[in-house]
Amino acid sequence: MIEYRNYDKALIVTGDGDFYCLVEYLLKNDKLLNLMIPDRRSYSSLFRKIMSHIVFVSDLRNKLEFIKGRQ
């Protein structure tokens, strides 16, 4: 939050509900790009309210492995 005025959008990586108030604040102020949650099976239920802004890292594994295999 110290650098709040120095960036356009934030990408937050967490599944911990302790950060919900930060994520909610950034969302309300149009500063949240996305919330990346490491594991689809384990994250705070508070984040279910903002599912349209969530990217699950665990869902990206196959995509990233595919890209790596093409090189």
C-alpha positions in Angstrom: 0.0 0.0 0.0 3.0 2.3 0.4 3.4 2.3 -3.4 -0.4 2.6 -4.1 -0.1 5.7 -6.2 2.8 4.3 -8.2 1.1 1.4 -10.0 -2.0 0.9 -12.2 -3.1 -2.5 -11.1 -2.0 -5.1 -8.5 -1.7 -8.8 -8.9 -2.1 -10.4 -5.4 -1.0 -14.0 -4.9 -2.7 -15.6 -1.8 -5.5 -17.8 -0.7 -5.4 -16.6 2.8 -8.5 -14.8 4.0 -6.4 -12.4 6.1 -5.8 -10.5 2.9 -9.5 -10.3 1.9 -9.8 -6.7 3.2 -6.8 -5.6 1.0 -8.2 -7.4 -2.0 -11.6 -5.9 -1.5 -10.1 -2.4 -1.1 -8.1 -2.7 -4.3 -11.2 -4.0 -6.1 -13.4 -1.2 -5.0 -10.7 1.3 -6.1 -10.2 -0.4 -9.5 -6.6 -1.3 -8.6 -7.0 -5.1 -8.6 -5.8 -6.8 -11.8 -6.4 -10.4 -10.5 -6.1 -12.5 -7.4 -4.0 -15.6 -8.0 -4.7 -18.4 -5.6 -2.1 -21.2 -5.5 -4.5 -24.2 -5.0 -8.1 -24.5 -6.1 -8.8 -27.0 -3.3 -7.6 -24.8 -0.4 -8.5 -21.1 -0.1 -10.6 -18.8 2.0 -14.3 -18.9 1.4 -14.3 -15.1 1.6 -12.8 -15.0 -1.9 -15.8 -16.8 -3.4 -17.5 -13.4 -3.6 -15.1 -12.2 -6.3 -14.6 -15.4 -8.4 -14.5 -13.3 -11.6 -11.2 -11.9 -10.5 -9.6 -15.2 -9.5 -7.0 -17.2 -11.4 -6.0 -20.5 -9.9 -2.3 -21.3 -10.3 -3.0 -25.0 -10.1 -5.2 -24.6 -13.2 -2.3 -23.1 -15.1 0.0 -26.1 -14.7 -1.1 -27.9 -17.9 -0.9 -24.7 -19.9 2.6 -23.9 -18.7 3.8 -27.4 -19.3 2.4 -27.3 -22.8 4.3 -24.1 -23.6 7.5 -25.4 -22.1 7.2 -28.6 -24.3 6.8 -26.5 -27.5 10.2 -24.8 -27.0 
